[in-house]
Amino acid sequence: MMEQFNVALQQLLAWLALPEFGLSTLFVIAFISATLLPMGSEPALVGLLHLNPELFWPAVFVATAGNTLGGALNWWLGYGAHRAVDKLRHDRAGLQAHAKAQSRAHLRALAWLEHLGPKACLLSWLPIVGDPLCAVAGWLKLPFWPCVAYMAVGKFLRYVTMTAALLWLIPEALKLL
């Protein structure tokens, strides 16, 4: 089954290959990379801009929009998971057993996120922890629209910084493409 998934993913990526589809491909890749699937959108963005430098701002905005929508999907997945767990935990014994099983570090992290509120979603751009952070924001039932706004700001700043650095400050990096 995993082999079929890999073949399907390779076919999808071949169909969406740059530069034939350009900005729409970038949107899809940025969206998918914001989900919990292990994929990065920066190489697609830098590759598109290497071929079409005049598309810098449109490409950054398209990547930001796709990545933010992927983060919003993660928020909804976290929110939906919380609702499903709440429905399954209808007796107090199950709730108490779950509370005892949580580690101190886990509880501190949740308390920290609840304290920061939607502002924590500014960190959604971070590798490894950023995408799950959006799902945790949904799990904690943090307000959706403020979370999405903070996600967008963080992701926009990441794309501008990383892309500008790769294109203009570290042009040797493009030789690797």
C-alpha positions, 0 to 999 in steps of 0.5 A: 500500500505504501508503494502505491501511495509513493507512486501516486505522490510521484505522479501528482508531483510530476503533473504539478511540475514547475514551471509549467503550472507555476503559481498554482503548483506552488499553492498546492505544494505550500498547502500540502507542506503545511499539513502533517505530511513531510514536505517542504515548500521552500524548494518549490518557491525558490525554484519558481523564483529562480526561473521567474524572478519577477514573480517574487511578491506574487509567489510569496503571497501565493505560498503564504496563502497555501501554507496558511490554509494548510495550517487552518486545516490542521487547526480544524483537524485538532478541533475535530479530534478534541470533539471526537475525544470528548464524545468518547470520554463520557465517564469520569473514570476515563477522563481521570485515567487520561489526566494521570497519563499526561506527563508534566512536560506535556501539561506545561506545554499545553499551559504555555500555549493556552497562556499565549493564546492565538499568538502562539500560532506565530510560531507555525512557521517553525520546522517540525513543531509548527504544523502540529502547533496549529493542530494543538491550537485547534485542540485547545479551541483557541479562536480560529480567525486570530489563529489564522491571522497569526499563522499568516503573519508568521508564514509570510515573514518566513517566506520573505526572509528565507527566499530573499536570503536564498536568492540574494544573500546566498546565491551560491545555494541556487547552484545546488538546484 
